[in-house]
Amino acid sequence: MKQLLIRWRNRLLRSYYTHRVARRVIRHGANLRCNGKCTITGHVTLGDNVNFNGMHILGAGTVTIGDNFHSGTECMMITQNHNYEGDAIPYDHTYVKKTIHIGDNVWLGNRVLIVGDVTIGEGAIVAAGAVVCKDVPPCAIVGGNPAKVIKYRDQAHYEELKAAGRFH
């Protein structure tokens, strides 16, 4: 009985978090799922089958996430910076808005940080703890701070799974 109550509570929390995020985004596709507390500010557009596990998208910039996206826990995207080239030191009261574009079938590990003006290509994997501050090529596996290409996915295998519609 206790396990049933825990599952029921988790389902209610997931539904609550998903509904809360869905209200904040410009457009979201089918099957948006939030497993854990998520924070979204700015202009966010989501594709189909997006799975957040405690995602924080902060800033007034623009974020576009493609289909079949999965994130680990405690991931963060930052889409604005203080303007350090303004009329005060260390920065003035204005902000510089940035964009983040994430392609289809991208997977982020736990505690990934993505800063603005970055594109993550289709099928990329970002290792846990990585700090992404430069573009990531399609099907690349990146990690570290700053994130660097570790290796590439098997392109033929990736295309075969994609053509067969084998999405998780």
KOLVEX-598785 format. One record per residue (C-alpha): residue in three letters; x, y, z. Coordinates in steps of 0.2 Angstrom, whole numbers, padded with zeros to 4 digits, always signed. Example, Ala and Ser with C-alpha at 12.3 -4.5 7.8 and 13.67 -1.06 7.14 Angstrom:
REM KOLVEX-598785
Ala+0062-0022+0039Ser+0068-0005+0036
This chain:
REM KOLVEX-598785
Met+0000+0000+0000Lys+0014+0012+0004Gln+0023+0009-0012Leu+0006+0013-0021Leu+0004+0029-0012Ile+0022+0034-0016Arg+0019+0030-0035Trp+0003+0040-0034Arg+0012+0055-0026Asn+0026+0055-0038Arg+0014+0054-0053Leu+0005+0070-0046Leu+0021+0079-0043Arg+0027+0075-0061Ser+0010+0081-0068Tyr+0011+0097-0057Tyr+0029+0101-0063Thr+0024+0097-0081His+0009+0108-0081Arg+0019+0122-0073Val+0032+0122-0086Ala+0020+0120-0100Arg+0012+0137-0095Arg+0029+0145-0096Val+0034+0140-0114Ile+0029+0148-0130Arg+0026+0131-0139His+0028+0113-0134Gly+0025+0097-0143Ala+0017+0081-0137Asn+0023+0072-0122Leu+0032+0085-0112Arg+0037+0077-0096Cys+0045+0085-0080Asn+0052+0074-0067Gly+0057+0086-0054Lys+0057+0105-0051Cys+0060+0115-0066Thr+0062+0134-0068Ile+0059+0142-0085Thr+0061+0161-0089Gly+0063+0169-0106His+0056+0163-0123Val+0057+0144-0124Thr+0050+0133-0138Leu+0050+0114-0136Gly+0048+0099-0148Asp+0039+0083-0145Asn+0045+0070-0132Val+0055+0082-0121Asn+0060+0075-0104Phe+0066+0087-0091Asn+0074+0080-0074Gly+0075+0096-0064Met+0080+0108-0079His+0083+0127-0075Ile+0082+0139-0091Leu+0086+0156-0085Gly+0087+0173-0093Ala+0077+0183-0106Gly+0085+0175-0121Thr+0078+0162-0133Val+0079+0143-0131Thr+0074+0131-0144Ile+0074+0112-0140Gly+0070+0099-0153Asp+0061+0082-0152Asn+0066+0068-0141Phe+0077+0078-0129His+0082+0071-0112Ser+0091+0080-0098Gly+0099+0073-0082Thr+0096+0081-0065Glu+0101+0099-0061Cys+0105+0105-0078Met+0105+0124-0082Met+0104+0135-0097Ile+0108+0153-0096Thr+0102+0165-0109Gln+0107+0182-0103Asn+0123+0191-0097His+0126+0207-0088Asn+0132+0221-0100Tyr+0150+0224-0095Glu+0153+0235-0110Gly+0140+0248-0104Asp+0142+0264-0094Ala+0147+0257-0077Ile+0160+0245-0070Pro+0159+0230-0067Tyr+0143+0231-0077Asp+0128+0242-0080His+0110+0239-0077Thr+0106+0232-0095Tyr+0108+0214-0101Val+0114+0205-0116Lys+0101+0192-0122Lys+0108+0176-0130Thr+0100+0161-0139Ile+0102+0143-0137His+0097+0130-0150Ile+0097+0111-0147Gly+0093+0099-0161Asp+0083+0083-0161Asn+0088+0068-0151Val+0100+0076-0139Trp+0104+0070-0121Leu+0112+0080-0107Gly+0120+0071-0092Asn+0118+0077-0074Arg+0123+0095-0070Val+0126+0101-0087Leu+0128+0120-0089Ile+0124+0128-0106Val+0128+0147-0109Gly+0120+0158-0122Asp+0124+0159-0141Val+0127+0140-0142Thr+0120+0127-0154Ile+0120+0108-0150Gly+0118+0098-0165Glu+0106+0083-0168Gly+0110+0067-0159Ala+0124+0075-0148Ile+0127+0069-0130Val+0134+0080-0117Ala+0143+0071-0102Ala+0138+0075-0084Gly+0146+0091-0077Ala+0151+0098-0094Val+0150+0117-0097Val+0145+0120-0115Cys+0151+0137-0121Lys+0154+0133-0139Asp+0144+0124-0153Val+0143+0105-0152Pro+0143+0096-0169Pro+0129+0084-0173Cys+0132+0066-0166Ala+0147+0072-0155Ile+0150+0066-0137Val+0157+0081-0127Gly+0162+0083-0109Gly+0173+0094-0098Asn+0175+0112-0094Pro+0174+0119-0107Ala+0166+0105-0116Lys+0177+0097-0129Val+0173+0083-0142Ile+0178+0066-0134Lys+0172+0056-0149Tyr+0157+0054-0161Arg+0143+0042-0161Asp+0142+0029-0175Gln+0133+0039-0188Ala+0127+0024-0198His+0119+0016-0182Tyr+0112+0032-0177Glu+0103+0035-0194Glu+0097+0017-0194Leu+0089+0019-0177Lys+0082+0036-0182Ala+0074+0028-0198Ala+0066+0014-0188Gly+0058+0027-0176Arg+0067+0019-0161Phe+0066+0034-0149His+0066+0032-0130
